Amino acid sequence: MRHSPRELRRAAYEWLVATGSSAEEAGIVADHLVNANLRGHDSHGVGMIALYSDLIADGRLHPNTAPRLLKDGGSILQFSGDRGYGQRIGYEATNAAIARAKENGICMYTIANTCHLGRIGTYGEQCADAGMVSIHFVNVTHYIPLVAPWGGSDARFGTNPFCCAIPKTDQHQRFILDFATSIVAMGKTRVAYLAKKNFPIPVMVDSKGQPTTDPKVMWEDPKGALLPMGLYKGAGLCFACELLAGLLSTGGTNSPELVDRDGTIMNNMTSFVINPEALCDLTWMKREMDSMIEYVKASPEADPVGNPILCPGEIEMQRTKERTEKGVEISDGEWAAILRTCAKAGVNEEALKE
C-alpha cells in the first residue's frame, strides 16, 4: 500500500507525543523519519518507531533530551546525546556547528552516546542548505555487531555510515553522498524480511560464512552478518569510521571489552562543517562544480534507462518528488508493525487516517 507523507508524519508525531516527547521534539523526529521514507530510505523511516518503543519501555531511550555541550573550543564543539533521540540531538548540534563555521570558517563537532541518529544524509542536507560543506563519520555501539570485516565470517562492526555534502549550484542540486559502509543498511534487511523478499545479489553471509540473499539470516537464529561494501576498501572505510567517530567523540568503539551491548543503537559522530567562503570565491566554486558534473554526466551511458548517470543525492530528489505525489509504498507487514506500536501507546488508528 501507498501512504501519504501526511499520514506517515501523523503516525510518527502522534506516537512520539503519546510516549513523552514535547511537541517540538516530536516535530523534529517525525520530520526526519518521514523525509527518510521520502528519500527512499525506508530502513530509517517511520517503521523505526517499533524499535524506539522497546527502547523507551526499558529506559534505554530518553525522550526530551537536548544535546549537552561537553567542550567549546572555538572551532571545536563536543556534545553528549545522553541517550536522547539522535534525530533531535543531531539537528540541534549541527545547527550549532553551522553557526560556528559561519563565524570561524570551520567547525569540527562531535556527538557521543546518542540513540539512533537516523539517516546521516539529513545532517549533510542541513549543512548544504546553509551553504556549508560537511563530512560525517559515524560508528555504532551498544548494539550487536552487524558487519563482517574483510576476510571474516562473523560480525565485528556496526554499519558505520559516511556522508559528504556540498551546497547546490545555480544549475544542480546539492551533492549528498551518504551510505552505510555495509552493502546494505540493517534496516533494509528489516524491510525485506517483513516484505518476504530476497535481495538480488548476496549482501550477507549466513552463520557458516556463506554468501546469501535471504534477509532471514539477520533476523532468525542462527544469525549471519552483513558484508562490507567495496571489498577490502569499503571494509577499511568502515574501520576508519569506527575509530574516527568512536575515539574523537570520546563515545568509544564497539569493542566488547569496553562497551555494554544492551541492544541499543547508540551512535557517535565526528563531523567537519566548512564554510567555503573562507576558502574560495563562491561564483568560481559553483561554476567549477557545474562544469565537473556536466562533464561526468556527458559520458556515454551503457544503459540510460536502467542505469543512468546520477550525481550523489539526485536519486533521492527523484524519489522524493515521486513519493510526495504518489505516496510512500510500505509493505503490509511494516505498516501493521507501525499500527501495533501506535495502538500500544494509546494512539487510535482512526486518528491516523486522512
Secondary structure, DSSP 8 states (H G I E B T S, - for coil): -EE-HHHHHHHHHHHHHHTT--HHHHHHHHHHHHHHHHTT-GGGSGGGHHHHHHHHHTTSS-SS---EEEEE-SSEEEEE-TT--HHHHHHHHHHHHHHHHHHHSEEEEEEEEEE----THHHHHHHHHTT-EEEEEEEEESS---B--TT-SS--B----EEEEE---SSS--EEEEE-SBSS-HHHHHHHHHTT---SS--EE-TTS-EE--GGGGTSSS--EE-BTTHHHHHHHHHHHHHHHHHHTSS----TTT----S--EEEEEEEEE-GGGTS-HHHHHHHHHHHHHHHHTS--S-TTTS----TTHHHHHHHHHHHHH-EE--HHHHHHHHHHHHHTT--GGGG--
